Amino acid sequence: MNYTDMLIDFYGEKEKKAELREFFKGWGGVTKKEYESLASVRKFQKEMGFKASLKRHYIFEKLHGESSKFCLMSSDWRSEVISCFNDMEFIEYYCDKNLYDIIVRTAQKPVTRLRCVTASLYDEKYNSLELEQIGSILEVDREYILKTSRTANGKGVLKVKAHDSFLTYGDNKVFYCDLVEKFGNDFLVQDVIKQHSLISNIHPESVNSLRMVTLRWQGEIHFVMAFLRVGAEGRANDNAGTGGLCVGVSDNGKLDNFAIDKALNCISIHPTTGYDFRRPVTIPNYETFKSFVINLHQDIPHHDFVSWDVAIGDDGLPVFIEHNFRGALWLYQLVTGLPLFRQFSQEIVDYLRDQKNNPSGRYLQSINYKRMQVSNKKSKKTIEARMRKFASKIKSMVKNRLSRALYGQAFARRKNEKN
């Protein structure tokens, strides 16, 4: 029997049949066991009123030998379901990296030497700084990490070197007086984290951090899952979206023997450093890391589902880098081989189903909030387009008037020359 076509038909993907046939062929086709497993996932999630992603569930089955009806692979989960756990209106406040020293109460984080908030300069303790004071704060010939403070997914992260009056990165030079013009109104400069040799050996140019997930459920905070994020191609960040790799971490801290990239390729050898992921490695003091993120979550009352980026310090202890309130949740599950909500899956799926049917529930509120955001973005784009059109019109008017004025001057000059 052709289980590939049967599975495609069962998932209602007939219009993509040719594309999906090629996709499944590349992974070795669909067996009877895989068909039965994936069909049961689709049936369960459809009954619950949720979408199921055929490709992602299939890859999960291939990677981990079994699937789970509680694996939530649709991209809708990020924008709608997680909004049932996190207050999206407060995300901007919690995500500003310049506020971490106020919000995140731990000494186990990199020291921020310089911060720029809405184009105003401050030191580590939020004391105001003048431009000429930067040279006394940043040590000459020392490397630092510069980050834009209101961006995510590894954007705006650079390893820089300080000099008397400027910073360098690669072949670029930025004078202190031009920092705001170059990096915007909001950024910070931190000490470089010294990471454990077990982890730095994988890709020394980046801080290879753990993405650890905690969940507040029924009034108690639980550790859910974790995976290691590894940089590539000499870049300073470790995000999968910028070319990095992800490695699953078991509950006892042991790394999986393969990595996954954004294109969902399985990788045994690091493409840049040649590191062999098949060698056995266990995160030191892993239970301490779990307790660390659970304790940090207690200071985040508006969000019940939090992803933490935590470095493994050279002393084997956790170092906070940042927290996130969305994330590619389907990737979390594909990398770790675990359903998103672990032992609470049935309870939470039931809760989400009830929320979908409750007009005043957080699920519909989250959808309305998302629609409001889309509407605001459209309005913003419309206003920006009108402003550009207006600016272009003004520019054209000025240019025409200037041309007429210059023409008039030239005409008058020629007239005087003739006289």
C-alpha positions as CSV (number, residue, x, y, z in Angstrom):
1,M,0.0,0.0,0.0
2,N,1.1,3.6,-0.7
3,Y,1.2,4.9,2.9
4,T,2.7,8.2,1.7
5,D,-0.3,9.2,-0.4
6,M,-2.7,7.9,2.3
7,L,-1.0,10.1,4.9
8,I,-1.1,13.1,2.6
9,D,-4.8,12.6,1.9
10,F,-5.6,12.0,5.6
11,Y,-4.0,15.4,6.5
12,G,-5.9,17.1,3.8
13,E,-2.8,18.2,1.9
14,K,-3.8,17.0,-1.6
15,E,-2.9,20.3,-3.3
16,K,0.7,19.8,-2.1
17,K,0.9,16.1,-2.9
18,A,3.7,16.4,-5.5
19,E,5.8,18.5,-3.2
20,L,5.2,16.3,-0.2
21,R,6.0,13.1,-2.1
22,E,9.5,14.5,-2.8
23,F,9.8,15.6,0.8
24,F,8.9,12.1,2.2
25,K,11.1,10.4,-0.5
26,G,14.1,12.4,0.8
27,W,13.5,11.0,4.3
28,G,12.9,7.4,3.2
29,G,9.2,7.4,2.7
30,V,6.3,6.5,5.1
31,T,6.0,3.1,6.7
32,K,2.8,1.5,8.0
33,K,3.8,2.2,11.6
34,E,4.5,5.9,10.8
35,Y,1.2,6.2,9.0
36,E,-0.8,4.8,11.9
37,S,1.1,6.9,14.4
38,L,0.7,10.1,12.5
39,A,-2.9,9.5,11.6
40,S,-3.7,9.1,15.3
41,V,-2.0,12.4,16.0
42,R,-4.0,14.2,13.3
43,K,-7.2,12.6,14.5
44,F,-6.6,13.6,18.2
45,Q,-5.6,17.2,17.4
46,K,-8.5,17.7,15.0
47,E,-10.9,16.5,17.7
48,M,-9.3,19.0,20.1
49,G,-9.8,21.8,17.5
50,F,-6.1,22.3,16.8
51,K,-3.9,22.1,13.7
52,A,-1.3,19.4,13.1
53,S,1.8,20.0,10.9
54,L,2.3,17.0,8.8
55,K,6.0,17.7,8.0
56,R,7.0,18.5,11.5
57,H,5.2,15.5,13.1
58,Y,6.8,13.2,10.5
59,I,10.3,14.5,11.1
60,F,9.7,14.2,14.9
61,E,8.8,10.5,14.3
62,K,11.9,10.0,12.1
63,L,14.2,11.6,14.6
64,H,12.9,10.1,17.8
65,G,11.3,6.8,16.7
66,E,7.8,7.7,17.9
67,S,5.4,10.6,17.8
68,S,3.1,12.1,20.5
69,K,-0.4,13.4,20.0
70,F,0.6,16.1,22.5
71,C,3.4,17.6,20.4
72,L,2.1,21.0,19.2
73,M,3.9,21.7,16.0
74,S,1.7,24.3,14.3
75,S,3.1,27.8,14.1
76,D,-0.3,29.0,15.5
77,W,0.8,27.8,18.9
78,R,3.4,30.5,19.2
79,S,1.1,33.4,18.5
80,E,-2.2,32.2,20.0
81,V,-1.8,29.4,22.5
82,I,1.3,30.8,24.4
83,S,-0.7,34.0,24.7
84,C,-2.9,32.0,27.1
85,F,0.0,31.8,29.4
86,N,1.8,35.1,28.8
87,D,0.5,38.6,29.0
88,M,1.6,39.9,25.6
89,E,1.1,43.5,26.5
90,F,4.0,43.3,29.0
91,I,6.5,41.6,26.7
92,E,8.2,44.9,25.6
93,Y,9.0,45.8,29.3
94,Y,10.4,42.4,30.2
95,C,12.4,42.0,27.0
96,D,14.4,45.3,27.2
97,K,17.9,44.0,28.0
98,N,18.8,47.3,29.6
99,L,16.3,46.5,32.4
100,Y,17.6,43.0,33.2
101,D,19.7,44.3,36.1
102,I,16.4,45.6,37.6
103,I,14.1,42.7,36.8
104,V,16.4,39.6,37.1
105,R,17.6,39.3,40.6
106,T,20.8,37.3,40.4
107,A,24.5,38.1,40.5
108,Q,25.1,35.3,38.0
109,K,25.0,37.4,34.9
110,P,27.5,39.3,32.8
111,V,28.5,42.8,34.0
112,T,27.0,45.6,31.9
113,R,29.7,48.3,31.6
114,L,27.8,50.8,29.4
115,R,24.2,51.1,28.5
116,C,22.3,53.4,26.2
117,V,18.6,54.0,26.9
118,T,16.6,56.2,24.5
119,A,19.9,57.8,23.4
120,S,21.0,58.6,27.0
121,L,24.2,57.0,28.4
122,Y,24.4,55.2,31.7
123,D,26.9,53.1,33.6
124,E,26.4,49.7,35.3
125,K,24.4,51.2,38.2
126,Y,22.2,53.4,35.9
127,N,24.2,56.6,36.7
128,S,24.2,59.1,33.9
129,L,27.3,59.3,31.8
130,E,28.8,62.0,29.5
131,L,30.2,60.9,26.2
132,E,33.8,61.7,27.2
133,Q,33.5,59.2,30.2
134,I,33.1,56.1,28.0
135,G,36.9,55.8,27.6
136,S,37.3,55.5,31.4
137,I,34.7,52.7,31.6
138,L,35.8,50.5,28.7
139,E,39.2,49.0,29.1
140,V,41.6,49.5,26.2
141,D,42.4,46.4,24.1
142,R,39.7,44.4,26.0
143,E,36.9,42.5,24.2
144,Y,33.2,43.1,25.0
145,I,29.8,42.0,23.7
146,L,27.7,44.8,22.3
147,K,23.9,44.1,22.0
148,T,21.0,46.2,20.8
149,S,18.7,46.0,23.8
150,R,15.2,45.7,22.1
151,T,15.9,43.0,19.6
152,A,15.7,39.2,19.7
153,N,16.9,36.1,17.9
154,G,20.5,37.0,18.0
155,K,20.1,40.2,16.0
156,G,22.4,43.1,16.9
157,V,25.0,41.0,18.8
158,L,28.6,41.8,18.1
159,K,31.9,41.1,19.7
160,V,33.8,44.4,19.9
161,K,37.2,45.6,21.0
162,A,37.7,48.8,23.0
163,H,40.3,51.5,22.1
164,D,41.0,55.0,23.4
165,S,38.1,56.7,21.5
166,F,36.5,54.0,19.4
167,L,35.3,50.4,19.1
168,T,36.3,47.9,16.4
169,Y,34.6,44.8,15.2
170,G,36.0,42.9,12.1
171,D,37.3,45.7,9.8
172,N,34.9,48.2,11.2
173,K,35.7,51.2,13.4
174,V,33.0,53.2,15.4
175,F,34.0,56.3,17.4
176,Y,32.4,56.7,20.7
177,C,30.7,59.9,19.5
178,D,29.0,57.8,16.7
179,L,27.7,54.9,18.8
180,V,24.1,56.1,18.9
181,E,24.1,56.9,15.2
182,K,25.5,53.4,14.4
183,F,23.7,51.2,16.9
184,G,20.5,53.2,17.6
185,N,19.1,54.7,20.8
186,D,19.1,51.4,22.9
187,F,22.1,49.2,23.3
188,L,24.5,47.9,26.0
189,V,28.1,46.8,26.3
190,Q,28.8,43.8,28.5
191,D,31.8,41.7,29.7
192,V,32.4,38.6,27.6
193,I,31.2,35.4,29.4
194,K,33.9,32.9,30.2
195,Q,32.3,29.6,29.4
196,H,33.1,26.0,30.4
197,S,35.7,24.3,28.2
198,L,33.3,21.4,27.5
199,I,31.0,23.8,25.8
200,S,33.4,26.3,24.3
201,N,35.2,23.4,22.5
202,I,32.2,23.0,20.2
203,H,32.4,26.5,18.8
204,P,34.8,28.9,20.7
205,E,33.7,32.1,19.0
206,S,30.2,32.1,20.4
207,V,28.8,31.7,23.9
208,N,26.9,28.4,23.4
209,S,23.9,28.7,25.7
210,L,21.2,26.4,27.1
211,R,17.7,27.3,26.1
212,M,15.8,26.2,29.2
213,V,12.0,26.3,29.6
214,T,9.9,26.8,32.7
215,L,6.2,26.6,33.2
216,R,4.0,28.0,35.9
217,W,1.0,25.7,36.2
218,Q,-1.6,25.5,39.0
219,G,0.5,28.0,41.0
220,E,3.8,26.0,40.9
221,I,6.8,26.6,38.6
222,H,8.2,23.5,36.8
223,F,11.3,22.9,34.7
224,V,10.0,21.5,31.3
225,M,12.9,20.9,28.8
226,A,16.2,22.2,27.6
227,F,18.5,22.1,24.6
228,L,21.9,23.5,23.8
229,R,22.3,26.3,21.2
230,V,25.7,26.3,19.3
231,G,27.1,29.0,17.1
232,A,28.7,28.4,13.7
233,E,30.8,30.1,11.0
234,G,32.7,32.2,13.6
235,R,29.7,34.3,14.6
236,A,29.3,35.6,18.1
237,N,25.7,34.5,18.6
238,D,24.3,31.0,18.8
239,N,20.8,31.3,17.4
240,A,19.5,28.7,15.0
241,G,17.9,31.5,12.9
242,T,21.4,32.9,12.2
243,G,23.0,29.7,11.2
244,G,23.5,28.1,14.6
245,L,22.7,24.5,15.7
246,C,20.5,22.9,18.4
247,V,21.4,19.8,20.5
248,G,18.8,18.1,22.8
249,V,19.6,17.8,26.5
250,S,18.2,14.9,28.5
251,D,16.7,15.4,32.0
252,N,20.1,14.3,33.5
253,G,22.1,16.9,31.5
254,K,23.4,14.5,28.8
255,L,23.7,16.0,25.3
256,D,22.2,14.1,22.3
257,N,24.6,12.6,19.8
258,F,23.4,14.8,16.9
259,A,22.5,18.5,16.3
260,I,19.7,20.0,14.2
261,D,19.9,23.2,12.1
262,K,17.1,25.5,11.0
263,A,16.5,23.4,7.9
264,L,16.0,20.3,10.1
265,N,19.2,18.6,8.9
266,C,20.7,16.1,11.4
267,I,24.4,16.9,11.9
268,S,27.0,14.7,13.6
269,I,30.0,16.8,12.9
270,H,30.1,20.6,13.4
271,P,30.4,22.2,10.0
272,T,32.8,24.9,11.1
273,T,35.0,23.4,13.9
274,G,34.8,19.7,13.1
275,Y,33.5,18.9,16.6
276,D,32.0,15.4,16.9
277,F,28.6,15.5,18.6
278,R,28.7,11.8,19.1
279,R,31.2,12.1,21.9
280,P,29.5,11.8,25.3
281,V,29.1,15.1,27.1
282,T,27.1,15.9,30.3
283,I,26.3,19.4,31.5
284,P,28.0,19.8,34.9
285,N,25.8,20.6,37.9
286,Y,22.7,20.2,35.8
287,E,20.2,20.1,38.7
288,T,21.6,23.5,39.8
289,F,20.7,24.9,36.4
290,K,17.1,23.6,36.8
291,S,16.8,25.2,40.2
292,F,18.4,28.4,38.9
293,V,15.7,29.0,36.2
294,I,12.8,28.0,38.4
295,N,14.0,30.6,41.0
296,L,14.4,33.3,38.3
297,H,10.8,32.6,37.0
298,Q,9.4,33.7,40.4
299,D,10.3,37.3,39.5
300,I,8.2,37.1,36.3
301,P,4.6,37.3,37.4
302,H,3.0,38.3,34.1
303,H,4.3,35.3,32.2
304,D,3.7,31.6,32.9
305,F,5.7,30.1,30.0
306,V,9.3,31.4,29.9
307,S,12.4,30.4,27.8
308,W,15.7,31.1,29.5
309,D,19.1,31.5,27.7
310,V,21.7,30.4,30.3
311,A,25.5,30.0,29.7
312,I,27.6,27.3,31.4
313,G,30.3,29.4,33.2
314,D,33.9,28.3,33.4
315,D,33.2,27.3,37.0
316,G,30.4,25.0,35.8
317,L,27.6,27.2,37.2
318,P,24.7,28.9,35.4
319,V,25.0,32.4,34.0
320,F,21.8,34.3,33.0
321,I,21.9,35.8,29.5
322,E,18.3,36.6,28.6
323,H,14.7,35.4,28.8
324,N,12.1,35.0,26.0
325,F,8.3,34.7,26.0
326,R,7.6,33.2,22.6
327,G,10.2,31.2,20.6
328,A,9.9,28.6,17.9
329,L,8.0,26.1,20.0
330,W,7.9,23.4,17.3
331,L,11.7,23.5,17.2
332,Y,11.9,23.0,21.0
333,Q,9.9,19.7,20.6
334,L,11.8,18.5,17.5
335,V,15.2,19.0,19.2
336,T,14.3,17.5,22.6
337,G,11.9,14.7,21.4
338,L,9.4,15.9,24.1
339,P,5.9,17.2,24.0
340,L,5.8,20.9,24.9
341,F,4.0,20.5,28.3
342,R,5.4,17.2,29.3
343,Q,3.5,15.5,32.2
344,F,0.9,18.3,32.1
345,S,0.0,17.8,28.4
346,Q,-3.5,16.3,28.9
347,E,-4.5,18.9,31.6
348,I,-3.2,21.8,29.5
349,V,-4.7,20.6,26.2
350,D,-8.1,20.3,28.0
351,Y,-7.6,23.8,29.4
352,L,-6.7,25.2,26.0
353,R,-9.8,23.6,24.4
354,D,-12.0,25.1,27.1
355,Q,-10.4,28.5,26.5
356,K,-11.2,28.3,22.8
357,N,-14.8,27.8,23.6
358,N,-14.9,30.6,26.2
359,P,-15.7,34.0,24.7
360,S,-14.0,35.7,27.7
361,G,-11.1,33.3,27.9
362,R,-7.5,34.1,27.4
363,Y,-7.3,32.2,24.1
364,L,-9.8,34.5,22.3
365,Q,-8.3,37.5,24.0
366,S,-4.9,36.5,22.7
367,I,-6.3,36.3,19.1
368,N,-8.0,39.7,19.5
369,Y,-4.7,41.1,20.8
370,K,-2.9,39.6,17.8
371,R,-5.5,41.1,15.4
372,M,-5.1,44.5,17.1
373,Q,-1.3,44.2,16.6
374,V,-1.8,43.4,12.9
375,S,-4.2,46.3,12.6
376,N,-1.7,48.6,14.3
377,K,1.1,47.4,12.1
378,K,-1.1,48.1,9.0
379,S,-2.0,51.5,10.3
380,K,1.7,52.3,11.0
381,K,2.7,51.1,7.5
382,T,-0.1,53.3,6.0
383,I,1.0,56.3,7.9
384,E,4.7,55.7,7.0
385,A,3.8,55.3,3.4
386,R,1.8,58.6,3.5
387,M,4.7,60.3,5.2
388,R,7.1,59.1,2.6
389,K,4.8,60.3,-0.2
390,F,4.4,63.7,1.6
391,A,8.2,64.0,2.1
392,S,8.8,63.1,-1.6
393,K,6.2,65.7,-2.6
394,I,7.9,68.4,-0.5
395,K,11.3,67.4,-1.8
396,S,10.0,67.7,-5.4
397,M,8.4,71.1,-4.6
398,V,11.7,72.4,-3.1
399,K,13.7,71.0,-6.0
400,N,11.3,72.6,-8.5
401,R,11.4,76.0,-6.7
402,L,15.1,75.8,-6.4
403,S,15.4,75.0,-10.1
404,R,13.2,77.9,-11.0
405,A,15.2,80.2,-8.7
406,L,18.5,79.1,-10.2
407,Y,17.0,79.4,-13.7
408,G,15.8,82.9,-12.9
409,Q,19.3,83.8,-11.5
410,A,21.0,82.4,-14.6
411,F,18.5,84.3,-16.9
412,A,19.1,87.6,-15.0
413,R,22.9,87.0,-15.2
414,R,22.8,86.4,-19.0
415,K,20.6,89.5,-19.4
416,N,23.1,91.7,-17.5
417,E,25.9,90.3,-19.5
418,K,24.2,91.3,-22.7
419,N,23.6,94.8,-21.4
